[in-house]
């Protein structure tokens, strides 16, 4: 018998307007073990850098940002995918992927 894959280590970046139900659904759906949570309402550029820092510091494989939806190209959030998978409220962007409008939408 094989053991199931362990939960994915993740950092959560929560905006003051995040929906707790969306956050909980994402953590269950993606089997996330949230090892650090950051609460911030800073501008996107600074928040993205904060997310990267904590992903690296906590050896996280994913960053979950539930208040974000599908991202536009050239968004500052793309830097997160250089350190970890990026999981938003609407989509998942794998490690080292480019942010494009072509990503699959979560079912």
C-alpha positions as CSV (number, residue, x, y, z in Angstrom):
1,X,0.0,0.0,0.0
2,X,1.4,3.4,-0.9
3,X,1.1,6.4,1.3
4,X,-0.7,9.5,0.0
5,X,1.4,12.4,-0.9
6,X,2.0,14.7,2.1
7,X,0.3,18.1,2.1
8,X,2.1,20.9,0.2
9,X,4.0,23.4,2.4
10,X,2.5,26.8,1.7
11,X,2.6,30.4,2.7
12,X,-0.6,32.4,2.8
13,X,-0.8,36.0,1.9
14,X,-4.1,37.4,3.2
15,X,-5.6,40.8,2.4
16,X,-8.0,42.4,4.9
17,X,-10.8,41.8,2.4
18,X,-10.1,38.1,1.9
19,X,-13.0,35.7,2.1
20,X,-12.2,33.1,4.8
21,X,-14.4,30.5,3.0
22,X,-12.4,30.9,-0.2
23,X,-9.2,30.6,1.8
24,X,-10.4,27.4,3.5
25,X,-11.6,25.9,0.2
26,X,-8.3,26.5,-1.4
27,X,-6.3,25.0,1.4
28,X,-8.5,21.9,1.3
29,X,-8.6,21.6,-2.5
30,X,-4.8,21.9,-2.9
31,X,-4.0,20.0,0.3
32,X,-2.0,22.8,1.7
33,X,-0.1,22.8,5.0
34,X,0.1,26.6,5.7
35,X,3.4,27.1,7.5
36,X,3.3,30.9,7.7
37,X,0.6,33.5,7.2
38,X,1.1,37.1,6.3
39,X,-1.6,39.7,6.7
40,X,-0.9,42.7,4.5
41,X,-2.8,45.4,2.6
42,X,0.4,46.8,0.9
43,X,0.6,47.5,-2.8
44,X,0.9,44.5,-5.2
45,X,4.6,45.0,-5.9
46,X,5.6,45.0,-2.2
47,X,3.1,42.2,-1.3
48,X,4.6,40.0,-4.1
49,X,8.1,40.6,-2.8
50,X,6.9,39.8,0.8
51,X,5.3,36.6,-0.5
52,X,8.6,35.5,-2.2
53,X,10.6,36.3,0.9
54,X,8.4,34.1,3.1
55,X,8.2,31.3,0.6
56,X,12.0,31.1,0.5
57,X,12.4,31.6,4.3
58,X,9.9,28.8,5.1
59,X,10.8,26.5,2.3
60,X,7.3,26.6,0.9
61,X,6.3,25.0,-2.3
62,X,3.3,27.2,-2.8
63,X,2.0,30.7,-2.0
64,X,-1.8,31.0,-1.7
65,X,-3.4,34.4,-2.2
66,X,-7.1,33.9,-2.1
67,X,-8.2,37.5,-2.9
68,X,-6.5,37.4,-6.3
69,X,-8.3,36.1,-9.4
70,X,-6.9,35.4,-12.9
71,X,-3.8,37.5,-13.4
72,X,-2.9,39.7,-16.3
73,X,0.5,39.4,-18.1
74,X,3.2,41.7,-16.6
75,X,1.6,41.6,-13.2
76,X,4.0,42.0,-10.2
77,X,2.6,38.7,-8.9
78,X,4.6,36.8,-11.6
79,X,7.7,37.1,-9.5
80,X,6.1,34.7,-7.0
81,X,6.3,31.9,-9.6
82,X,10.1,32.1,-9.5
83,X,10.0,30.8,-5.9
84,X,6.9,28.7,-5.6
85,X,3.6,27.7,-7.2
86,X,1.1,30.6,-7.0
87,X,-2.5,29.7,-6.1
88,X,-5.1,32.4,-6.4
89,X,-8.8,32.3,-5.8
90,X,-9.3,31.4,-9.5
91,X,-6.2,29.8,-10.9
92,X,-3.0,28.0,-10.2
93,X,0.4,29.1,-11.7
94,X,3.1,26.5,-11.5
95,X,6.6,27.2,-10.4
96,X,8.6,29.1,-13.0
97,X,5.6,29.6,-15.2
98,X,4.9,32.9,-17.0
99,X,1.7,34.7,-16.2
100,X,-0.4,34.7,-19.4
101,X,-4.1,34.8,-20.1
102,X,-3.8,31.2,-21.4
103,X,-3.5,29.4,-18.0
104,X,-6.2,26.8,-17.2
105,X,-9.0,27.9,-15.0
106,X,-9.7,25.8,-11.9
107,X,-12.8,23.7,-12.1
